[in-house]
Structure formats: C-alpha cells, structure tokens
Amino acid sequence: MTPAARIQAAIEVLDLWRGGQRADAALKDWGRAHRFAGSSDRAAIRDHVFGAIRCARSFAALGGAPDGRGLMLGALRAEGTDPAEVFGAGRHAPAPLTGDEPSATAEMTRAEMLDCPEWLWPQLSADLGEDAERMLSDSRNRAPVFLRVNLRRTDRDSVAAALAEEAIGTAPHPEVATALIVTENARRVSASQPYLDGRIEVQDAHSQAVVLDLAPQGRILDYCAGAGGKALALAALTDDPVWAHDAIPARMRDLDPRAARAGADVRQATTAALETAAPFALVLCDAPCSGSGTWRRDPEAKWALTAQTLAELNVIQDQVLRAAAPLVG
C-alpha cells in the first residue's frame, strides 16, 4: 500500500470509531475486508488511527471536522505535511481537497491544543497546576513499552541479553530496578522466549514502582487485581502467597496460567472467601479511577470519561476503601 492509501484506510477506520465502534474492533473489521494488506501496512494504519485518537480535538480543529477525513487532514497539518501531497495522490488515496479544506484553521482553546475534554480542563488544571499541561502533552504521544523482569526467575541484565538475541532492544529504567524500556521491536515481545517462559511481563514502570515501594512481606492481598499484573509483581518479591481479588472475577481469567508461567504463588479469592482468608499484612487497593495514567495506551478512555462517570468513580473508591480496611490485621 502507498502512504496515501494507508491514510485513506485510517480515515475509514476512524469513521467506524466515530460511529461508536472500538478502535481495535474497527481495525479488525477493516483487516478482514482488506486481506491484501500486509503486516507493515496494518501496523502503519494502526499507528495513524491511534495517533489521531490521542489528538482527536486538535486534529479535528486543524482538519476542520471531527470525522476520519478531518482527523487525518489535521494529522498531516500537525506534522507539517502539505495535505495536497496526499489527498488526491493516486487511485487509492483520499479524495482531493475541496472547498475550504486547504484554508487556515481557527484559533484553538487551551483544552483543544492539549487534547483534553473541555469540561475536564478547569478541574485538571486546578488539581495539578503546572503539571497538568505536561501530563496532557505526554498523553498525546504513544507510550513506551515497559517490561517487568521476574526476579524469581532471572535478573535484568540476563534477560536483556536474551531479548537482544531475538533483536529486541531494551534499556534499563533509571529509577525502577525491575523495569526495562523496550527501544526496538516492541511488537516482537509477546512471541519472545523470555516472555513465553515467564521471565518478563509487560507492565508500566509506575505500576512496578508502586510494588517495589511497598516492600511486601507477610500475607498480601491485591484487592482490585484486574488482570493481576500487580499481584504477579508482588509474588515475585515474596515467598508468601499473594491473594488476588476483583469485583468482576472474569477480569482475572488469565491470571492462573500467567502465575504458573512465572512460578508465582497467586491465589484467587471471591469476595465471600476474603472474610475467612483475612487478616492480611498488606492490602493493595488500586481502586477504579479516571484512568488518566493509561491515556497514552488507551486514548479512547480519555474521550469516554464524563463528569458523571468521574463522580460515580469517587463513590466506588470510597466503597472499596471501606470494604478493604477491615481485611488488614
């Protein structure tokens, strides 16, 4: 596919997303209907789509419309590319520019420039001060891939060397002792031998840092375990079993095989079972939240968040803390 054809494909996927479909599902649907597209084409289209979702407000303003065409037109303008070089450039390219599309755009609000929901900007800037702009600026860019080294199975230097043998480049995180930053061929990680045999897990550096700061000892409960990443990280640092609980147990469906692969003693517990399993020396509550820390990886969550859901999350957080506190003993 030509670069212009990839832009047209991204436009089609973004229109599906704007229509209410999840981006991953829209990409899969497009791929099924265009089986001629190679892996490099699909990767490039995916990057276009998620780049546009991360910057949906500013790209829409630059492109003059919030649909797929407007978003990709805005993306080209944001990177300094003349859209006329792409739109209308070949058989499978987007249709040529028409009307006022080539014209300059109106001045953007601060929230638009930072790709922040308008309702959220006053609260976010009040809460974070000068850090609000830095956080939002970071969320406009793709997040690096971080790996957690399973210290129960290996050490950071050894696993970095093993990954290098599979052409996966890494660098040690300067502040988190268990973390590697993937610098090359991140898409190969899930098929690598260190991943398959449990020597590494994909996990954000800040999540690893939280676990290291806890210095886990004794009986431990990850109360809002989700998929179980922090429970596995805790289990790698202690000889005691780690208990994992989630209000929606289906979220932990892959935890048992992941724990077996990592050689970790992680035991799932229902809400009813916690009363007999308690007390715990440590209860970690990563309570449901706005998800702002994941916006670089899950940019759709930024646009799905509303003032009502944020208020509802505050109530849930209070409920989680009230339920978990008696389990500490």
ABEGO torsion letter per residue (X at the ends): XBAAAAAAAAAAAAAAAAAGBBAAAAAAAAAAABAABBAAAAAAAAAAAAAAAAAAAAAAAAAGBABAAAAAAAAAAAAGBBAAAABGBEAABBBBBBEAAABBBBBBBAAAAAGBBAAAAAAAAAAAEAAAAAAAAAAABBBBBBBBBBAAABBAAAAAAAAAAAGBBBBBBAABAABBBBABGAAAAAABAAAAAGABBBBBAAAAAAAAAAGBBEBBBBABAEAGAAAAAAAAABABBBBBBBABAAAAAAAAAAAAAAGBBBBBBBAAAAAAAOBBABBBBBBBBAGAAAAAABAAAAAABBAAAAAAAAAAAAAAAAAAAAABX
